[in-house]
Amino acid sequence: MDAPRPVYGYVSCARTLNPTAVRLLAAWGISVGRVPVDSLQTTCMCRDRDYAMTKRPAVSLIVITRDEEALIGQCIESARSFCDELLVVDSLSTDRTVEIAKGLGALVFEQEFTNYVRQKQIALDHATSEWVLLLDADEQATYELGREIERTLSASDSADGYRIQRVL
């Protein structure tokens, strides 16, 4: 089976994965689940195959933070136009990170940091959309990436997952 074509953008992303998606991603050499996925250079977006494609599926943005007041606003703003839900799991920041995220409409869940994988899982557990895009607080989705995601997810032949190449 062929890996999906890369989508242009400066992001990394993940999704609550069903067993089929886990097998598919493993075939592409992508580690998923309760393993250290933060070391990946490219990660993925996935959806369940059974989703009814009546319109573009919803996308949840998730961001893991701690003391990111200088960057969180730009990160969230970059994805607001194409993400239907904005979620932040904050590791008890001592700056204005939570205030800024909430001010931009994000739902913020404060959780003491244990490890990055656990923080991601907490965010995934709260995500309600069919697709999830995970950005680090110091990353931004380009306008072109947002439009490409909308076009790709609206297509009737969309795949179970996509790698999104980071542009540094």
Buried (B, 14 or more C-beta within 10 A) or exposed (E): EEBBEEBEBBBBBBBBBBEBBBEBBEEBEBEBEEEEBBEBEBBBBBBBEEBEEEEBBBBBBBBBBBBBBEBBBEBBEBBBEBBBBBBBBBBEBEBBBBEBBBEBEBBBBEBEBEEBBBBBBBBBEBBEBBBBBBBBBEBBBBEEBBEBBBEBBEEEEBBBBBBBBBEE
